[in-house]
């Protein structure tokens, strides 16, 4: 199926970014790692997918996240947020808040639960997204705006809940091919004015990590996959920042042995454009999302090696059940089909193994949290990591 054609202004925007990436390739000797390409395509100032002005979320964008799908997600998540804040500090820091919908719905629900945070911090690098988040919050919870603050970098110290929904999948990752004759990093070069894959022998930390994976799980024979060094580093950074509290990370991915399964021989790289999923990261850079699945074993290792406690790992479906999704849904009378059926259908998408319930996982890491977390009381899957 052909992908939708962008309008002339969007196409020109993509062409500017392509020229910017081409210049970067030239300055770096004719080759950049895929991690660098992904960084520029998503975050180049004023041009990248997340730093430009393209509409990304919801029906008019390129993909729909759980908070955009239904307020049930935030309303259910609020139970876990309230427990973590009660055990640490009444603060939430959301990293990568998208349109601001999760923040707005979560603040509304925490108000109902009498568990409103004193501060709601949003870590957001994109000025365009910060304005969109401010507009969403102003429309839905204007009286709570004084509690909301925006950050452009990680704080030096934080106590409370750190929340990230679909953040790790958008952190640039390295692409590696394990051949019988050695380990190679897949990068990007300019060939006849088009971006193309070019492989070079892997070096440094990429090589070291790839060698470890080859000994543990990765087959040879040309196997291609991703290594999320930056995502693991981001998680590890909280070992120095978090005092008392927890990281709650929701994303799609697998434990390591599933991530590097022999049948997943081309990796997990996927792009999203106008609700079409496809594998070509060179198509209209700046206008499409580029993602990789999360190796949750690497996330757990990075956090615990940085001094954080492992607090739980499970599927999104199990997590939401544990946090009371059915009770939240029951607030809407089933005999009112106009209101109930859309919510019921959305709940099914959140928890169904065929939709988001199984592919999406939830992992928690923290410090100073002694009581078991509500979201992991049943269906805990840490044994698979």
ABEGO torsion letter per residue (X at the ends): XBBBBBBAAAAAAAAAAAAAAAAAAAAAGGBBBAAAAAAAAAABBGABAAABABBABEAABABBBAAAABAAAAAAAAAAAAAAAAABBBBBBBBGAEAGAAAAAAAAAAAAAGABBABBBBBBABAAAAAAAAAAAAAABAAAAAABBBBABBBABBBEBBBBBGAAAABBBBBBBBBAAEBBBBBBBBBGGBBBBBBBBBBEAAAAAAAAAAAAABBBGGBBBBBBAAAAAAAAAAAAABBBEBBBBBBBEBBAAAAABAABAAEABBBBBGGBBBABAABGBGABBBBBBBBAAAAAAAAAAAGBBBAEBBBAAAAAAAAGAAAAAAABBAABAAAAAAAAAAAAAAABAABAAAABBBBBBBBGBABBBAAAABGBAAAAX
